[in-house]
């Protein structure tokens, strides 16, 4: 049986008063902060989203509070996340392509095809619907995919479980593989956006959200709350506009928490049991993605003239910051790794609405 979509099945006959809701949200946010700090200490990937997901799940299953993130708040969280992801595309990202643009584009396209195959297999061997199976298996951009999966017709609860389980697997195995294959010293640290002051960061965010919202409406984008600001932020970053600065960390963490809570608060006991039931197949498909991506990465060795470890880390399907940490501690081209990882993330998020439309059209023909 397919997992039911929607929020908790609890029925609330009378909503709580404003003071009661405020106390409940305060308790939720305090618990989320504690879980996030613990997660960060033990090395959990994306600890803010993870904390929101876990606390939201506990509240949904163990209380009658019936909380939910408002639609406007969720759209703002998506816009903040989109701006942050877009700013990862730097002028140096494009310069690094050099004469390797063709091989890198080929590998990214084949990785997208591999994700589609993994999603179709997940659908075939479980009773997950196609959108949920497909977006659960997209190799990259986990936070963005989870944030927009409901808009694309998927069950974001199952998508979140599959996406973050994949990242957890990669966080564990990437340093191990790098240590075995590499171990020849450290490379230069990869170049990420510089952290500037709050005024510049807030100005960047405001411009990207405003312009991105207009762009999304004019272009009638699916998941425009995330993709509009993402495209505007990437354009400003590539153009090296002087005022552009990183999104203030506290706002980005708040967006991650909101996304995690929005998903966690929609869990039911049935959806959690379903996630456990399909766990063996989920792990099998994650293994398929990891091995398949590593195989595709080996195409870069002869086509782009890079080392095997460089190619492996560049094409690992997700876990951007864990992969960059492994790259920075080994004798590899960390800038190349960052370039391929970021471009693939960007490509996966832009391709997600196209996949959603293809799946919708396919469902209508059946």
N, C-alpha and C positions, 0 to 999 in steps of 0.2 A: 504493500500500500504506500502511495506517495505521501510524504510528510505534508501536513496541512500548513498553508501559509497564514500569515496574519498574526496578530498579537495574542496575548494570553487568552485562554478560554474562560478565565474567571469573569463572572458577571458582577459589576459594581452597581448597586441599586441607588446609591447616593454618593456623589463625589465628596471627598474631604474638604474642609475649609482651607483658606489660604495659608493660615498659620501651620496647620497640620502638614500640608503639602511642602511647605518650606522646610519644616523639620525633617521630613522624609528625604527630600533632596539633599539637605545638609548631611544627613547620615550616609546617603549613597555616595556623595562626593568625598567625604572623609574616608570611607572604606575604600573607594577607588584610589585615592592618593596613597593609602597605606599599602594596598596590593601592588600598585605601580612601583613604589619604592622597593618593595621586596623583590618584585620581578626584575627590576633594573639591577639590583645587587647580585642576583643569581644568574644574570645573563639571558633572561627571557627576551626573544625578539619582539620588537615593537611593544615595550612594556605598557605604554599608556593605553593602546587599543586593547591589549590583552587584559589589563586591569578592568577597563570598562566592560569588556565582554564577560568576564568572570563575575563581577559584582552584579551586572545586569541580569545574568543568568540566575544567580542565587536569589535576587529580589523577585524575579518572575516566577521561580519555582517554589520559593519558601515563604512568600508573603502574599497579602491581598492588597498591596499598595496600588497596583494598576498604573504605574508611572510610564511615561513615554516621552521621547524627545519631540518637541514641536516641529512641524514641517519647516518653518522658517529657520529654526536653529540648525536643523540637519542640512539645509541648503547652504547656510553660512559656513558650517563645518566643511562641507564639500568644496566650497569656494576657497577657503583657507588652505585646504590640502592641495587643491589643484594649483594654486599659486606657488606653494612650496615645491611641488614636483616640477612645475615648469621652469623654475629658477635653477634646477639642476642642469639644464641645457646651457652650457657656457660657450663663448666664442672658441675657447680652447678645445671644446668637444668636437666642433666641426673641423678645426685645424688638425686635430689628431687623426682624422680620417685619412688625410693625405691621398695617397694612391690606393688605399685599401677600401674605399667606399663600396665598390662592387662586391667583394667577398663578405664584408660586414653586413651589407643589405641582404645578401643571399642567405646568410646564416640566420639573420633575424626573421626573414620571411619563412624559412624552413622551421624555425622554432615556433612560429605562430601556427604553421601547418601541423607540427607535432602536438601542440596544445589541442587543436581541433580533433585530431585522431584520439588523443587521450580522453577528451570529453565524450566523444562518440562511443568509445569503449566503455567508459564509466556508465553511460546511459544504457548501453547494450547489456551489461552484466549486473546492473542493479535496476531498481525501478525509479531512479531519479529521473525527473523530466530533463529534456535536452538543455534548456538554458542553464539550469542549476549545475548539471554535470559539466557543461562547457566552461562556464565562468569559474567553477571550482578548480578547473585544470589549467586555466590561463597561466602561463609561465612568466610571471612578473607583475609588478604594480599591485601587490596584494591589497594594500590599504585603499587604493583607488577603486579596484574592482569590487571589493566588499561594499564600499560606500555607494556605488551606483548599481549594484546587482539587482536590487528590488525594482528599480526603474526599467531594467532590461528584462523583466519577467522571470527572474530567478528567485529562489528561496535563499535570502542572504544569510540565514543561519547556517545552512549546510555549506554554502560558499565559503563563509568565514572559517568553518572547521577545516575544510579541505585546504584553503589557501595558507592558513597559519600552521597547519601540520606540515605542509611542504616546506615552509620557511624554517621550522624547527629542525627538520631533517637536514636541511642544507647547512644551518648554523652548526650542527654537530659534525657533519662529514667534511665540509670545505676545509677547515683548518687541519684536519687529519690528513687529507689528500695532499694539501700544500706542504705539510711537514714532511711527508714521505717523499714526494717528488722534488720539492724545493730544498729548503734548508741551506741555501748558499748566501745567506746574509739578507739585509733589508734593502728595499728599493726606496726611492723618494716617496713621501706620502702623497696620495692622490689629491688633486685640487678640487675642493668643494667650495661652494659660495662662501664668501667672507661674511662674518657676522658684523653688522653695523649697528648703529644706535636705533632706538625705538622710533624716532621721527621718520627716518628714511624707510624703515621696515613697514611702519604703518602707512606711509604714503604709497609705497609700492603695492601693498595689499589693497588699499582703497582704489587705486587706479586699475589694478588687475581685476578686482571684483566688479567694479562699475563697467569697465570696457568689456570684460568677459561676459557679463550678463547681457549687455546689448548685442554682442556678437552671437551669443547663443540664441537669442530671440530672433534676430534677423535671419540667421542660418537655420533656424528651427532644429537645433541640435538635440538629439537624445542625450540625457545626462549632461545637459549644458551647464548646470551649476558647478560641476567639476571641470569639464573640458573647456568651457569658455575662458575662465581665468587661467587655466593651464596653458592654453595657446597664447594668450596675451603675455603672460609671464615669460614664456620661452622666447617670444619675439623681442621683448624688451631686453632680456638677458643677452640674447645673441647680438642685438644691436649695441650692447654695452652702454646703455643709457646711464648717465652719471648717477641719478638718484636711486637706482635700483639696489635694493638690499634685501637680505634674508628676512623672511617672516619672523617676527618676534617669537622666541621659543615658547613663551607661556601661552600664546594664542594657538600655536601649532599643537602643543600638547592638549589644550582644551578641545581642539577639533578632533584629535585622535580619541580622546575620552568620549566625546559625544558620539562618534561613529561606533565605538565599541559598545557603549551603553544602548544605542539605538538597536543594535543587533541582539545583544544579550537580553534586553527586556522583552523581546518577542519570542524567546524560547518557551517551549512547552515540554512537559515530560515526554510526550510522544516524539517530538522532534529530536530530543537528546538521545532517546533510545534508538531512534533511527540512525543517527550519526554513529552510534556505537556498533550497530548491526552492519553497516557498510564499511567499517574501519579496515578490515582486511583488503577489500578491493581498493579503497582509497590509498592505502600504503603501497599496494602493487602498482597503481597508476603513477604515484609519486616516484617510485623506483624507475618506472618506464620513462618518465620525464627527465629524471636526473641522468640516467644512462644515455638516453637519446640526445639530450643537450650536450653531454660530453662528447659523444660521437660527432655531432655537428660541429662542435668546437674544433675538432681535429682537422676540419676542412681549412681552418685559418692557418694551420701550420704551413702547408705548401702554398696556399693562395695568397696569404698576407705576409709570409716569412716571419712568423712569430714562434716563440717557444711553446712546447706542449702545455706547460703549467699556465702560461699567459692565456692560451686559448681556452683551457678548462675553466679558469676563474672568470674569464670574460663572458662565458656562455652558461655558467651555472644558473639554473632557472629560479632566480630570486635571492633574497637575503643580501641585499646590496651592501649594507654596512659591515656585515660579517665577512663578506667576500673581499671588500676593500681592506679590512683589517688583515686578512690573510695575505693579500697582495702586498701591503705595506711592510710586512715582516719577512718577505721572501724576495729573492732576486728576480723580480718580474717587472714588466712595464705597467705600473699601477695606473698611469693615465689612460693607457689603452683599455685596461680592464674597466675603469670608470666610464669611458666613452661608450663601449659596447653595451654595458649594463644599463646606462641611462637611456641610450637610444632605443634599446629593446623595451624598457619600461614605457617610454613615450609611445612607441609603436603599438604596444599591447593595449594601452588605454585608449588610443585613437581608434584602434580596430574593434574595440568592444561593442560600440553601437552598431557597427556594420555587421558583426556577428549576430547581434540581437535581431536586426532586421532580417538577416538571412534565415535565422531560426524561425522567426514569426512567419515568413513567407513559406517556408518548408512545411510548417504545421498546418497552414491553410490549404496546402495542396493535398495533404494526407486525408 
